[in-house]
């Protein structure tokens, strides 16, 4: 039987090269903070909808 020949892609094409971001943001927020902020906005909108006329 014939042996299978492995085809190798260049490292850049195979997704093996990682690029790090060098920019640092001044505002650092955790995902939990974003979820909490969105939940707080929903609660505020519900309160305003029912109690402000």
Buried (B, 14 or more C-beta within 10 A) or exposed (E): EEEEEEEEEEEEEEEEEEEEEEEEEEEEEEEEEEEEEEEEEEEEEEEEEEEEE
